[in-house]
């Protein structure tokens, strides 16, 4: 995957997350390709939230509506990999 394509996918995911949760300031939303435990490709999505928004994780969970909306929007631009989101405190940034 090129960096340009990764950025395009990340832009779609950021738009979906911010539209679904207006008023929440997510410090980072990142997307990159991975393989699952069976070797199948998917998109890892990390959604970082601020400590003061901790209760948001309980409300968001890994809700089917969020995943479905991500998948629909990604498919609209030709992406076939399934998005696999996880929610992390802003300090738990992956390097």
The 8 nearest C-alpha neighbors of each residue, nearest first, counted from 0:
[[1, 4, 2, 5, 32, 3, 31, 6],
 [0, 2, 4, 3, 5, 6, 7, 31],
 [1, 3, 5, 4, 6, 0, 7, 31],
 [2, 4, 6, 1, 5, 7, 0, 8],
 [5, 3, 7, 1, 6, 2, 8, 0],
 [6, 4, 2, 8, 7, 3, 9, 1],
 [5, 7, 9, 3, 4, 8, 10, 2],
 [6, 8, 4, 10, 5, 9, 3, 11],
 [9, 7, 5, 11, 10, 6, 4, 12],
 [8, 10, 6, 12, 30, 11, 7, 13],
 [11, 9, 7, 13, 8, 12, 6, 14],
 [12, 10, 14, 8, 9, 13, 15, 7],
 [11, 13, 9, 15, 14, 10, 69, 16],
 [14, 12, 10, 16, 15, 11, 9, 17],
 [13, 15, 11, 17, 12, 16, 18, 10],
 [16, 14, 12, 18, 13, 17, 19, 11],
 [15, 17, 19, 13, 18, 14, 20, 12],
 [16, 18, 20, 14, 19, 21, 15, 13],
 [19, 17, 15, 16, 20, 21, 14, 13],
 [18, 20, 16, 17, 15, 21, 65, 14],
 [21, 19, 17, 18, 23, 16, 22, 15],
 [22, 20, 17, 23, 18, 19, 24, 16],
 [21, 23, 24, 20, 17, 18, 25, 19],
 [24, 22, 21, 20, 25, 17, 52, 48],
 [23, 25, 26, 22, 48, 49, 21, 17],
 [24, 26, 48, 27, 47, 23, 49, 28],
 [27, 25, 47, 24, 48, 89, 49, 28],
 [28, 26, 47, 25, 46, 29, 89, 48],
 [27, 29, 46, 45, 47, 13, 30, 25],
 [28, 30, 45, 44, 9, 27, 46, 31],
 [29, 31, 44, 9, 43, 42, 45, 28],
 [32, 30, 43, 42, 5, 33, 44, 29],
 [33, 31, 42, 41, 43, 40, 30, 34],
 [34, 32, 41, 40, 42, 43, 35, 31],
 [33, 35, 40, 38, 39, 41, 36, 32],
 [34, 36, 38, 39, 37, 40, 33, 41],
 [35, 37, 38, 34, 39, 40, 33, 41],
 [38, 36, 35, 39, 34, 40, 41, 33],
 [37, 39, 34, 35, 36, 40, 33, 41],
 [40, 38, 34, 35, 37, 41, 36, 33],
 [41, 39, 34, 33, 80, 35, 38, 32],
 [42, 40, 80, 81, 33, 32, 34, 82],
 [41, 43, 32, 82, 31, 83, 81, 33],
 [42, 44, 83, 31, 30, 32, 84, 82],
 [45, 43, 84, 30, 29, 83, 42, 85],
 [46, 44, 29, 85, 28, 84, 86, 47],
 [45, 47, 28, 86, 85, 87, 27, 44],
 [48, 46, 87, 89, 27, 88, 25, 86],
 [49, 47, 25, 88, 89, 26, 87, 52],
 [48, 50, 52, 89, 51, 88, 25, 47],
 [51, 49, 53, 52, 88, 48, 89, 90],
 [50, 52, 49, 53, 54, 48, 55, 88],
 [51, 53, 50, 55, 49, 54, 48, 56],
 [54, 52, 55, 50, 51, 56, 49, 48],
 [55, 53, 56, 57, 52, 58, 51, 59],
 [54, 56, 58, 53, 52, 57, 59, 60],
 [57, 55, 59, 54, 58, 60, 53, 86],
 [58, 56, 55, 60, 54, 59, 53, 61],
 [59, 57, 55, 56, 60, 54, 62, 61],
 [60, 58, 56, 57, 55, 62, 61, 65],
 [59, 61, 62, 57, 56, 58, 86, 55],
 [60, 62, 59, 63, 84, 85, 66, 65],
 [63, 61, 60, 64, 65, 59, 66, 67],
 [62, 64, 66, 65, 67, 61, 68, 60],
 [65, 63, 67, 62, 66, 68, 69, 61],
 [66, 64, 68, 67, 63, 62, 69, 61],
 [65, 67, 69, 63, 68, 64, 70, 62],
 [68, 66, 64, 70, 65, 69, 63, 71],
 [67, 69, 71, 65, 70, 66, 64, 72],
 [70, 68, 66, 72, 67, 71, 73, 12],
 [69, 71, 67, 73, 68, 72, 74, 66],
 [72, 70, 68, 74, 73, 69, 67, 75],
 [73, 71, 75, 69, 74, 70, 68, 11],
 [72, 74, 70, 78, 75, 76, 71, 69],
 [73, 75, 78, 77, 71, 76, 72, 70],
 [74, 76, 72, 73, 77, 71, 78, 70],
 [77, 75, 74, 73, 78, 72, 8, 7],
 [76, 78, 74, 75, 79, 73, 72, 80],
 [79, 77, 74, 73, 76, 80, 75, 8],
 [78, 80, 74, 77, 81, 73, 41, 70],
 [81, 79, 41, 78, 42, 40, 82, 32],
 [80, 82, 41, 42, 83, 70, 79, 40],
 [83, 81, 42, 41, 43, 84, 70, 80],
 [84, 82, 43, 44, 42, 81, 85, 41],
 [85, 83, 44, 45, 43, 82, 86, 61],
 [84, 86, 45, 46, 44, 87, 83, 61],
 [85, 87, 46, 47, 45, 56, 84, 88],
 [88, 86, 47, 91, 46, 89, 48, 85],
 [87, 89, 48, 47, 90, 91, 49, 50],
 [88, 90, 47, 48, 49, 91, 87, 92],
 [91, 89, 88, 92, 87, 47, 49, 50],
 [90, 92, 88, 89, 87, 93, 47, 94],
 [93, 91, 90, 89, 94, 47, 87, 88],
 [92, 94, 91, 45, 90, 29, 87, 89],
 [93, 92, 91, 29, 90, 45, 31, 27]]
